[in-house]
């Protein structure tokens, strides 16, 4: 073991393989009470932090987002989800993930939203981008990521929004 550091919910250890001299990081976390996720169709499944991290990493792929930043976002999402009790709606986790990614990298959040919200065309994508532009997140000096979601009654980020089907002049419809 090279280094041990405390993290909010456990210990992070840097290790080195005695055979190949490769270095890697392990995380030891306190086992928390189970959290069940209620899916859209009513099914329940155990919350899987690794599944959450894979989704965040997929959305942030190719973007300047570090693994530590994704870990921080995942920790925040888990803490927020646990505040509501032993069950959480899948849509709540998706909204928190979108919000957390927007805090780190808005483009990653838009990529996440394009899959999570199942956007069907460019108009819906444009509505998501507009929502992020119209409802910017506070700066670094205004909000710690471990705080609650700073959504006021008029905030749209992290919430489903009705997308109008009004036709714009000069717009080419998507197939």
Backbone as JSON Lines, residues from 0, in Angstrom:
{"i":0,"aa":"X","n":[0.84,-1.16,0.0],"ca":[0.0,0.0,0.0],"c":[0.9,1.24,0.0]}
{"i":1,"aa":"X","n":[0.54,2.17,-0.89],"ca":[1.34,3.38,-1.05],"c":[0.78,4.52,-0.21]}
{"i":2,"aa":"X","n":[-0.56,4.67,-0.24],"ca":[-1.18,5.84,0.38],"c":[-2.6,5.48,0.83]}
{"i":3,"aa":"X","n":[-3.02,6.02,1.96],"ca":[-4.39,5.86,2.45],"c":[-4.93,7.23,2.79]}
{"i":4,"aa":"X","n":[-6.14,7.52,2.28],"ca":[-6.76,8.81,2.55],"c":[-8.23,8.61,2.9]}
{"i":5,"aa":"X","n":[-8.69,9.35,3.88],"ca":[-10.13,9.27,4.19],"c":[-10.94,10.0,3.12]}
{"i":6,"aa":"X","n":[-12.1,9.46,2.82],"ca":[-13.07,10.11,1.94],"c":[-14.37,10.19,2.73]}
{"i":7,"aa":"X","n":[-15.36,10.96,2.28],"ca":[-16.56,11.18,3.11],"c":[-17.23,9.91,3.64]}
{"i":8,"aa":"X","n":[-17.26,8.85,2.86],"ca":[-17.97,7.65,3.33],"c":[-17.08,6.42,3.41]}
{"i":9,"aa":"X","n":[-15.78,6.61,3.57],"ca":[-14.89,5.46,3.68],"c":[-13.43,5.84,3.58]}
{"i":10,"aa":"X","n":[-12.67,4.98,2.91],"ca":[-11.22,5.16,2.79],"c":[-10.81,4.88,1.34]}
{"i":11,"aa":"X","n":[-9.91,5.71,0.81],"ca":[-9.33,5.48,-0.51],"c":[-7.89,5.04,-0.31]}
{"i":12,"aa":"X","n":[-7.5,3.95,-0.95],"ca":[-6.14,3.44,-0.82],"c":[-5.48,3.32,-2.19]}
{"i":13,"aa":"X","n":[-4.25,3.82,-2.29],"ca":[-3.43,3.62,-3.49],"c":[-2.57,2.41,-3.22]}
{"i":14,"aa":"X","n":[-2.57,1.49,-4.15],"ca":[-1.82,0.24,-3.98],"c":[-0.9,0.01,-5.17]}
{"i":15,"aa":"X","n":[0.05,-0.88,-4.94],"ca":[0.98,-1.24,-6.0],"c":[1.11,-2.76,-6.03]}
{"i":16,"aa":"X","n":[1.01,-3.34,-7.24],"ca":[1.13,-4.78,-7.41],"c":[2.58,-5.18,-7.23]}
{"i":17,"aa":"X","n":[2.82,-6.17,-6.4],"ca":[4.18,-6.64,-6.14],"c":[4.82,-7.35,-7.32]}
{"i":18,"aa":"X","n":[4.01,-7.88,-8.22],"ca":[4.54,-8.62,-9.37],"c":[4.82,-7.75,-10.58]}
{"i":19,"aa":"X","n":[3.87,-6.87,-10.93],"ca":[4.02,-6.08,-12.17],"c":[4.31,-4.61,-11.9]}
{"i":20,"aa":"X","n":[4.33,-4.19,-10.64],"ca":[4.55,-2.81,-10.25],"c":[3.46,-1.84,-10.74]}
{"i":21,"aa":"X","n":[2.33,-2.38,-11.18],"ca":[1.21,-1.52,-11.6],"c":[0.54,-0.9,-10.38]}
{"i":22,"aa":"X","n":[0.06,0.31,-10.52],"ca":[-0.61,1.0,-9.41],"c":[-2.11,1.06,-9.67]}
{"i":23,"aa":"X","n":[-2.87,1.0,-8.61],"ca":[-4.32,1.09,-8.72],"c":[-4.89,1.63,-7.43]}
{"i":24,"aa":"X","n":[-6.16,2.04,-7.49],"ca":[-6.85,2.63,-6.34],"c":[-7.99,1.72,-5.92]}
{"i":25,"aa":"X","n":[-8.14,1.53,-4.62],"ca":[-9.29,0.81,-4.09],"c":[-10.05,1.74,-3.16]}
{"i":26,"aa":"X","n":[-11.36,1.51,-3.06],"ca":[-12.21,2.3,-2.18],"c":[-12.88,1.35,-1.19]}
{"i":27,"aa":"X","n":[-12.82,1.7,0.06],"ca":[-13.51,0.94,1.1],"c":[-14.6,1.85,1.65]}
{"i":28,"aa":"X","n":[-15.83,1.38,1.56],"ca":[-16.97,2.19,1.98],"c":[-17.74,1.48,3.08]}
{"i":29,"aa":"X","n":[-18.33,2.28,3.94],"ca":[-19.2,1.74,4.97],"c":[-20.43,1.19,4.28]}
{"i":30,"aa":"X","n":[-20.85,0.01,4.67],"ca":[-22.03,-0.58,4.05],"c":[-23.27,0.12,4.6]}
{"i":31,"aa":"X","n":[-23.96,0.78,3.72],"ca":[-25.15,1.56,4.1],"c":[-26.4,0.69,3.95]}
{"i":32,"aa":"X","n":[-27.49,1.11,4.57],"ca":[-28.73,0.37,4.4],"c":[-29.12,0.32,2.92]}
{"i":33,"aa":"X","n":[-29.85,-0.73,2.56],"ca":[-30.25,-0.9,1.17],"c":[-31.15,0.24,0.71]}
{"i":34,"aa":"X","n":[-31.0,0.56,-0.55],"ca":[-31.83,1.57,-1.2],"c":[-32.44,0.91,-2.42]}
{"i":35,"aa":"X","n":[-33.75,0.93,-2.51],"ca":[-34.45,0.33,-3.66],"c":[-34.86,1.42,-4.63]}
{"i":36,"aa":"X","n":[-34.72,1.11,-5.92],"ca":[-35.1,2.02,-6.98],"c":[-36.42,1.54,-7.57]}
{"i":37,"aa":"X","n":[-37.4,2.43,-7.62],"ca":[-38.69,2.11,-8.22],"c":[-38.63,2.57,-9.67]}
{"i":38,"aa":"X","n":[-38.68,1.59,-10.58],"ca":[-38.58,1.87,-12.01],"c":[-39.89,2.45,-12.54]}
{"i":39,"aa":"X","n":[-39.85,2.94,-13.74],"ca":[-41.03,3.56,-14.35],"c":[-42.21,2.6,-14.46]}
{"i":40,"aa":"X","n":[-41.92,1.31,-14.68],"ca":[-43.0,0.32,-14.82],"c":[-43.44,-0.27,-13.48]}
{"i":41,"aa":"X","n":[-42.9,0.25,-12.38],"ca":[-43.3,-0.2,-11.05],"c":[-42.39,-1.25,-10.44]}
{"i":42,"aa":"X","n":[-41.51,-1.85,-11.25],"ca":[-40.57,-2.83,-10.71],"c":[-39.64,-2.16,-9.71]}
{"i":43,"aa":"X","n":[-39.1,-2.96,-8.81],"ca":[-38.12,-2.47,-7.85],"c":[-36.83,-3.24,-8.03]}
{"i":44,"aa":"X","n":[-35.74,-2.51,-7.92],"ca":[-34.44,-3.19,-7.94],"c":[-33.5,-2.46,-6.98]}
{"i":45,"aa":"X","n":[-32.51,-3.18,-6.5],"ca":[-31.53,-2.6,-5.58],"c":[-30.75,-1.5,-6.3]}
{"i":46,"aa":"X","n":[-30.49,-0.43,-5.57],"ca":[-29.67,0.64,-6.11],"c":[-28.26,0.09,-6.32]}
{"i":47,"aa":"X","n":[-27.68,0.39,-7.47],"ca":[-26.35,-0.08,-7.83],"c":[-25.47,1.13,-8.15]}
{"i":48,"aa":"X","n":[-24.6,1.46,-7.23],"ca":[-23.75,2.64,-7.4],"c":[-22.85,2.51,-8.63]}
{"i":49,"aa":"X","n":[-22.38,1.29,-8.89],"ca":[-21.51,1.08,-10.05],"c":[-22.27,1.31,-11.36]}
{"i":50,"aa":"X","n":[-23.54,0.93,-11.38],"ca":[-24.37,1.18,-12.56],"c":[-24.52,2.69,-12.77]}
{"i":51,"aa":"X","n":[-24.73,3.42,-11.69],"ca":[-24.81,4.87,-11.76],"c":[-23.51,5.45,-12.3]}
{"i":52,"aa":"X","n":[-22.38,5.0,-11.77],"ca":[-21.07,5.5,-12.23],"c":[-20.84,5.19,-13.7]}
{"i":53,"aa":"X","n":[-21.25,3.99,-14.14],"ca":[-21.08,3.64,-15.56],"c":[-21.89,4.6,-16.43]}
{"i":54,"aa":"X","n":[-23.12,4.92,-16.02],"ca":[-23.95,5.85,-16.78],"c":[-23.35,7.24,-16.82]}
{"i":55,"aa":"X","n":[-22.84,7.7,-15.68],"ca":[-22.2,9.02,-15.63],"c":[-20.96,9.05,-16.52]}
{"i":56,"aa":"X","n":[-20.16,7.98,-16.44],"ca":[-18.93,7.91,-17.24],"c":[-19.25,7.86,-18.73]}
{"i":57,"aa":"X","n":[-20.31,7.14,-19.1],"ca":[-20.72,7.07,-20.5],"c":[-21.11,8.46,-21.01]}
{"i":58,"aa":"X","n":[-21.86,9.19,-20.21],"ca":[-22.29,10.54,-20.6],"c":[-21.1,11.49,-20.68]}
{"i":59,"aa":"X","n":[-20.11,11.29,-19.83],"ca":[-18.95,12.19,-19.79],"c":[-17.81,11.71,-20.68]}
{"i":60,"aa":"X","n":[-18.02,10.62,-21.42],"ca":[-16.98,10.07,-22.28],"c":[-16.46,11.09,-23.27]}
{"i":61,"aa":"X","n":[-15.14,11.24,-23.33],"ca":[-14.53,12.19,-24.25],"c":[-14.57,13.63,-23.78]}
{"i":62,"aa":"X","n":[-15.12,13.87,-22.62],"ca":[-15.22,15.23,-22.08],"c":[-14.16,15.4,-20.98]}
{"i":63,"aa":"X","n":[-13.8,16.64,-20.65],"ca":[-12.77,16.88,-19.63],"c":[-13.34,16.72,-18.21]}
{"i":64,"aa":"X","n":[-13.77,15.5,-17.89],"ca":[-14.33,15.19,-16.58],"c":[-13.52,14.04,-15.99]}
{"i":65,"aa":"X","n":[-12.99,14.25,-14.79],"ca":[-12.14,13.23,-14.17],"c":[-12.97,12.19,-13.44]}
{"i":66,"aa":"X","n":[-12.35,11.06,-13.17],"ca":[-13.01,9.99,-12.4],"c":[-13.36,10.49,-11.0]}
{"i":67,"aa":"X","n":[-12.51,11.32,-10.41],"ca":[-12.79,11.88,-9.09],"c":[-14.03,12.77,-9.12]}
{"i":68,"aa":"X","n":[-14.19,13.55,-10.18],"ca":[-15.39,14.38,-10.3],"c":[-16.64,13.52,-10.4]}
{"i":69,"aa":"X","n":[-16.56,12.43,-11.17],"ca":[-17.71,11.53,-11.3],"c":[-18.01,10.85,-9.97]}
{"i":70,"aa":"X","n":[-16.97,10.49,-9.22],"ca":[-17.16,9.9,-7.88],"c":[-17.88,10.89,-6.97]}
{"i":71,"aa":"X","n":[-17.47,12.15,-7.04],"ca":[-18.1,13.18,-6.21],"c":[-19.57,13.35,-6.58]}
{"i":72,"aa":"X","n":[-19.86,13.36,-7.87],"ca":[-21.25,13.47,-8.33],"c":[-22.04,12.26,-7.85]}
{"i":73,"aa":"X","n":[-21.48,11.06,-7.99],"ca":[-22.17,9.84,-7.54],"c":[-22.41,9.87,-6.03]}
{"i":74,"aa":"X","n":[-21.43,10.3,-5.26],"ca":[-21.61,10.41,-3.81],"c":[-22.76,11.35,-3.47]}
{"i":75,"aa":"X","n":[-22.81,12.48,-4.17],"ca":[-23.87,13.47,-3.94],"c":[-25.24,12.89,-4.29]}
{"i":76,"aa":"X","n":[-25.32,12.18,-5.43],"ca":[-26.58,11.57,-5.85],"c":[-27.05,10.55,-4.82]}
{"i":77,"aa":"X","n":[-26.14,9.7,-4.36],"ca":[-26.5,8.68,-3.36],"c":[-27.0,9.34,-2.08]}
{"i":78,"aa":"X","n":[-26.29,10.37,-1.61],"ca":[-26.69,11.05,-0.38],"c":[-28.08,11.67,-0.53]}
{"i":79,"aa":"X","n":[-28.32,12.32,-1.67],"ca":[-29.63,12.94,-1.91],"c":[-30.72,11.87,-2.02]}
{"i":80,"aa":"X","n":[-30.43,10.77,-2.68],"ca":[-31.42,9.71,-2.84],"c":[-31.77,9.08,-1.5]}
{"i":81,"aa":"X","n":[-30.78,8.9,-0.64],"ca":[-31.01,8.28,0.68],"c":[-31.82,9.18,1.61]}
{"i":82,"aa":"X","n":[-31.77,10.48,1.38],"ca":[-32.53,11.4,2.24],"c":[-34.03,11.15,2.18]}
{"i":83,"aa":"X","n":[-34.49,10.56,1.08],"ca":[-35.92,10.32,0.91],"c":[-36.41,9.02,1.5]}
{"i":84,"aa":"X","n":[-35.53,8.26,2.14],"ca":[-35.95,6.99,2.73],"c":[-35.38,5.8,1.98]}
{"i":85,"aa":"X","n":[-35.96,4.61,2.23],"ca":[-35.39,3.38,1.66],"c":[-35.74,3.15,0.19]}
{"i":86,"aa":"X","n":[-36.63,3.96,-0.37],"ca":[-36.99,3.83,-1.79],"c":[-36.83,5.17,-2.48]}
{"i":87,"aa":"X","n":[-36.46,5.1,-3.75],"ca":[-36.32,6.31,-4.55],"c":[-36.82,6.0,-5.96]}
{"i":88,"aa":"X","n":[-37.51,6.96,-6.56],"ca":[-37.98,6.81,-7.94],"c":[-36.78,6.88,-8.89]}
{"i":89,"aa":"X","n":[-36.8,6.06,-9.93],"ca":[-35.73,6.09,-10.93],"c":[-35.63,7.48,-11.56]}
{"i":90,"aa":"X","n":[-36.77,8.14,-11.74],"ca":[-36.75,9.48,-12.34],"c":[-36.02,10.47,-11.46]}
{"i":91,"aa":"X","n":[-36.09,10.29,-10.15],"ca":[-35.38,11.17,-9.2],"c":[-33.87,11.0,-9.38]}
{"i":92,"aa":"X","n":[-33.43,9.76,-9.5],"ca":[-31.99,9.51,-9.7],"c":[-31.55,10.1,-11.04]}
{"i":93,"aa":"X","n":[-32.36,9.96,-12.07],"ca":[-32.02,10.54,-13.37],"c":[-31.92,12.05,-13.31]}
{"i":94,"aa":"X","n":[-32.87,12.67,-12.62],"ca":[-32.84,14.12,-12.47],"c":[-31.61,14.57,-11.69]}
{"i":95,"aa":"X","n":[-31.29,13.83,-10.62],"ca":[-30.1,14.16,-9.83],"c":[-28.83,13.98,-10.66]}
{"i":96,"aa":"X","n":[-28.78,12.93,-11.47],"ca":[-27.61,12.68,-12.32],"c":[-27.44,13.81,-13.34]}
{"i":97,"aa":"X","n":[-28.54,14.22,-13.94],"ca":[-28.48,15.32,-14.9],"c":[-28.0,16.6,-14.22]}
{"i":98,"aa":"X","n":[-28.52,16.85,-13.04],"ca":[-28.16,18.05,-12.27],"c":[-26.69,18.01,-11.85]}
{"i":99,"aa":"X","n":[-26.25,16.85,-11.35],"ca":[-24.86,16.72,-10.92],"c":[-23.88,16.85,-12.07]}
{"i":100,"aa":"X","n":[-24.2,16.24,-13.21],"ca":[-23.33,16.38,-14.38],"c":[-23.29,17.82,-14.88]}
{"i":101,"aa":"X","n":[-24.44,18.49,-14.83],"ca":[-24.48,19.9,-15.26],"c":[-23.56,20.75,-14.41]}
{"i":102,"aa":"X","n":[-23.44,20.39,-13.16],"ca":[-22.57,21.12,-12.23],"c":[-21.1,20.97,-12.61]}
{"i":103,"aa":"X","n":[-20.74,19.8,-13.15],"ca":[-19.36,19.51,-13.51],"c":[-19.06,19.89,-14.96]}
{"i":104,"aa":"X","n":[-19.98,19.52,-15.87],"ca":[-19.78,19.77,-17.3],"c":[-21.14,19.77,-18.0]}
{"i":105,"aa":"X","n":[-21.66,20.93,-18.36],"ca":[-22.99,20.99,-18.96],"c":[-23.15,20.15,-20.23]}
{"i":106,"aa":"X","n":[-22.09,20.02,-21.03],"ca":[-22.19,19.21,-22.24],"c":[-22.42,17.74,-21.89]}
{"i":107,"aa":"X","n":[-21.76,17.26,-20.84],"ca":[-22.0,15.89,-20.39],"c":[-23.45,15.72,-19.93]}
{"i":108,"aa":"X","n":[-23.98,16.74,-19.27],"ca":[-25.36,16.68,-18.81],"c":[-26.32,16.63,-20.0]}
{"i":109,"aa":"X","n":[-26.02,17.35,-21.04],"ca":[-26.87,17.32,-22.24],"c":[-26.77,15.94,-22.9]}
{"i":110,"aa":"X","n":[-25.58,15.37,-22.95],"ca":[-25.42,14.02,-23.5],"c":[-26.21,13.02,-22.67]}
{"i":111,"aa":"X","n":[-26.16,13.16,-21.35],"ca":[-26.93,12.29,-20.47],"c":[-28.43,12.46,-20.73]}
{"i":112,"aa":"X","n":[-28.87,13.7,-20.82],"ca":[-30.3,13.99,-21.04],"c":[-30.79,13.43,-22.36]}
{"i":113,"aa":"X","n":[-29.93,13.42,-23.38],"ca":[-30.37,12.93,-24.68],"c":[-30.75,11.45,-24.62]}
{"i":114,"aa":"X","n":[-30.11,10.69,-23.75],"ca":[-30.45,9.28,-23.58],"c":[-31.53,9.12,-22.52]}
{"i":115,"aa":"X","n":[-31.34,9.74,-21.36],"ca":[-32.26,9.6,-20.24],"c":[-33.66,10.07,-20.6]}
{"i":116,"aa":"X","n":[-33.77,11.17,-21.29],"ca":[-35.07,11.72,-21.65],"c":[-35.57,11.19,-23.0]}
{"i":117,"aa":"X","n":[-34.78,10.3,-23.62],"ca":[-35.18,9.65,-24.87],"c":[-35.61,10.68,-25.92]}
{"i":118,"aa":"X","n":[-34.72,11.63,-26.18],"ca":[-35.02,12.7,-27.12],"c":[-35.21,12.13,-28.53]}
{"i":119,"aa":"X","n":[-36.28,12.55,-29.18],"ca":[-36.64,11.97,-30.48],"c":[-36.14,12.77,-31.68]}
{"i":120,"aa":"X","n":[-35.88,14.05,-31.5],"ca":[-35.46,14.85,-32.64],"c":[-34.67,16.07,-32.17]}
{"i":121,"aa":"X","n":[-34.25,16.87,-33.12],"ca":[-33.43,18.03,-32.8],"c":[-34.19,19.1,-32.04]}
{"i":122,"aa":"X","n":[-35.5,19.18,-32.24],"ca":[-36.29,20.15,-31.48],"c":[-36.23,19.85,-29.99]}
{"i":123,"aa":"X","n":[-36.34,18.57,-29.64],"ca":[-36.28,18.2,-28.22],"c":[-34.88,18.44,-27.66]}
{"i":124,"aa":"X","n":[-33.86,18.16,-28.46],"ca":[-32.49,18.44,-28.02],"c":[-32.3,19.94,-27.82]}
{"i":125,"aa":"X","n":[-32.82,20.73,-28.75],"ca":[-32.73,22.18,-28.63],"c":[-33.42,22.68,-27.36]}
{"i":126,"aa":"X","n":[-34.56,22.07,-27.01],"ca":[-35.27,22.47,-25.8],"c":[-34.43,22.19,-24.55]}
{"i":127,"aa":"X","n":[-33.71,21.07,-24.54],"ca":[-32.84,20.76,-23.4],"c":[-31.69,21.76,-23.32]}
{"i":128,"aa":"X","n":[-31.07,22.04,-24.45],"ca":[-29.96,23.01,-24.47],"c":[-30.46,24.38,-24.02]}
{"i":129,"aa":"X","n":[-31.62,24.79,-24.5],"ca":[-32.2,26.07,-24.1],"c":[-32.46,26.1,-22.61]}
{"i":130,"aa":"X","n":[-32.97,24.99,-22.07],"ca":[-33.24,24.92,-20.63],"c":[-31.95,25.13,-19.83]}
{"i":131,"aa":"X","n":[-30.86,24.53,-20.27],"ca":[-29.59,24.72,-19.57],"c":[-29.07,26.14,-19.71]}
{"i":132,"aa":"X","n":[-29.3,26.76,-20.85],"ca":[-28.87,28.15,-21.03],"c":[-29.72,29.1,-20.21]}
{"i":133,"aa":"X","n":[-31.04,28.86,-20.16],"ca":[-31.95,29.76,-19.46],"c":[-31.88,29.63,-17.94]}
{"i":134,"aa":"X","n":[-31.45,28.48,-17.45],"ca":[-31.41,28.22,-16.01],"c":[-30.0,27.8,-15.61]}
{"i":135,"aa":"X","n":[-29.04,28.74,-15.7],"ca":[-27.65,28.39,-15.41],"c":[-27.46,27.99,-13.95]}
{"i":136,"aa":"X","n":[-26.47,27.15,-13.74],"ca":[-26.14,26.72,-12.39],"c":[-25.29,27.76,-11.7]}
{"i":137,"aa":"X","n":[-25.36,27.84,-10.39],"ca":[-24.52,28.78,-9.64],"c":[-23.04,28.49,-9.83]}
{"i":138,"aa":"X","n":[-22.22,29.51,-9.65],"ca":[-20.78,29.35,-9.78],"c":[-20.18,28.6,-8.6]}
{"i":139,"aa":"X","n":[-18.9,28.29,-8.71],"ca":[-18.18,27.53,-7.68],"c":[-18.29,28.16,-6.3]}
{"i":140,"aa":"X","n":[-18.28,29.48,-6.23],"ca":[-18.3,30.15,-4.93],"c":[-19.71,30.28,-4.35]}
{"i":141,"aa":"X","n":[-20.71,29.76,-5.05],"ca":[-22.08,29.92,-4.59],"c":[-22.73,28.64,-4.08]}
{"i":142,"aa":"X","n":[-22.15,27.46,-4.37],"ca":[-22.82,26.22,-4.01],"c":[-21.8,25.1,-3.87]}
{"i":143,"aa":"X","n":[-21.86,24.41,-2.76],"ca":[-21.04,23.21,-2.6],"c":[-21.85,22.05,-3.16]}
{"i":144,"aa":"X","n":[-21.18,21.13,-3.86],"ca":[-21.9,20.04,-4.51],"c":[-22.57,19.11,-3.5]}
{"i":145,"aa":"X","n":[-22.12,19.12,-2.25],"ca":[-22.76,18.24,-1.28],"c":[-24.01,18.87,-0.66]}
{"i":146,"aa":"X","n":[-24.38,20.04,-1.11],"ca":[-25.6,20.68,-0.63],"c":[-26.81,20.14,-1.37]}
{"i":147,"aa":"X","n":[-27.97,20.65,-1.01],"ca":[-29.18,20.19,-1.67],"c":[-29.29,20.84,-3.05]}
{"i":148,"aa":"X","n":[-30.18,20.31,-3.86],"ca":[-30.37,20.82,-5.2],"c":[-30.92,22.23,-5.11]}
{"i":149,"aa":"X","n":[-30.27,23.2,-5.76],"ca":[-30.7,24.58,-5.65],"c":[-31.83,24.91,-6.61]}
{"i":150,"aa":"X","n":[-32.87,24.12,-6.6],"ca":[-33.98,24.36,-7.51],"c":[-35.05,25.18,-6.84]}
{"i":151,"aa":"X","n":[-35.27,26.33,-7.37],"ca":[-36.38,27.14,-6.89],"c":[-37.64,26.69,-7.61]}
{"i":152,"aa":"X","n":[-38.76,27.3,-7.3],"ca":[-40.01,26.89,-7.93],"c":[-40.02,27.09,-9.44]}
{"i":153,"aa":"X","n":[-39.15,27.98,-9.96],"ca":[-39.15,28.23,-11.4],"c":[-38.0,27.53,-12.11]}
{"i":154,"aa":"X","n":[-37.19,26.75,-11.4],"ca":[-36.05,26.08,-12.01],"c":[-36.52,24.92,-12.89]}
{"i":155,"aa":"X","n":[-35.88,24.77,-14.04],"ca":[-36.23,23.7,-14.96],"c":[-35.19,22.6,-15.03]}
{"i":156,"aa":"X","n":[-33.97,22.87,-14.63],"ca":[-32.93,21.87,-14.75],"c":[-33.26,20.7,-13.85]}
{"i":157,"aa":"X","n":[-33.14,19.51,-14.41],"ca":[-33.41,18.3,-13.65],"c":[-34.89,17.94,-13.61]}
{"i":158,"aa":"X","n":[-35.7,18.6,-14.39],"ca":[-37.13,18.3,-14.42],"c":[-37.57,18.06,-15.85]}
{"i":159,"aa":"X","n":[-38.54,17.19,-15.99],"ca":[-39.11,16.96,-17.31],"c":[-39.84,18.22,-17.74]}
{"i":160,"aa":"X","n":[-39.83,18.47,-19.0],"ca":[-40.48,19.67,-19.5],"c":[-41.28,19.32,-20.74]}
{"i":161,"aa":"X","n":[-42.46,19.85,-20.83],"ca":[-43.28,19.66,-22.03],"c":[-42.6,20.39,-23.17]}
{"i":162,"aa":"X","n":[-42.49,19.72,-24.28],"ca":[-41.85,20.32,-25.44],"c":[-42.93,20.62,-26.46]}
{"i":163,"aa":"X","n":[-43.04,21.88,-26.82],"ca":[-44.1,22.26,-27.75],"c":[-43.75,21.78,-29.14]}
{"i":164,"aa":"X","n":[-44.76,21.46,-29.89],"ca":[-44.54,20.96,-31.24],"c":[-44.8,22.06,-32.28]}
{"i":165,"aa":"X","n":[-44.65,23.3,-31.87],"ca":[-44.89,24.4,-32.81],"c":[-43.83,24.39,-33.9]}
{"i":166,"aa":"X","n":[-44.27,24.63,-35.08],"ca":[-43.36,24.64,-36.24],"c":[-42.68,26.0,-36.33]}
{"i":167,"aa":"X","n":[-41.39,25.98,-36.58],"ca":[-40.67,27.23,-36.77],"c":[-40.52,27.48,-38.26]}
{"i":168,"aa":"X","n":[-40.45,28.72,-38.6],"ca":[-40.25,29.08,-40.0],"c":[-38.86,28.65,-40.43]}
{"i":169,"aa":"X","n":[-38.78,28.03,-41.6],"ca":[-37.5,27.64,-42.15],"c":[-36.9,26.4,-41.51]}
{"i":170,"aa":"X","n":[-37.64,25.73,-40.65],"ca":[-37.12,24.55,-39.97],"c":[-37.36,23.32,-40.85]}
{"i":171,"aa":"X","n":[-36.36,22.5,-40.98],"ca":[-36.49,21.27,-41.75],"c":[-36.9,20.16,-40.78]}
{"i":172,"aa":"X","n":[-38.05,19.5,-41.0],"ca":[-38.49,18.44,-40.08],"c":[-37.52,17.27,-40.12]}
{"i":173,"aa":"X","n":[-37.41,16.6,-38.99],"ca":[-36.52,15.44,-38.88],"c":[-37.3,14.19,-39.27]}
{"i":174,"aa":"X","n":[-36.62,13.21,-39.87],"ca":[-37.32,11.97,-40.26],"c":[-37.76,11.17,-39.07]}
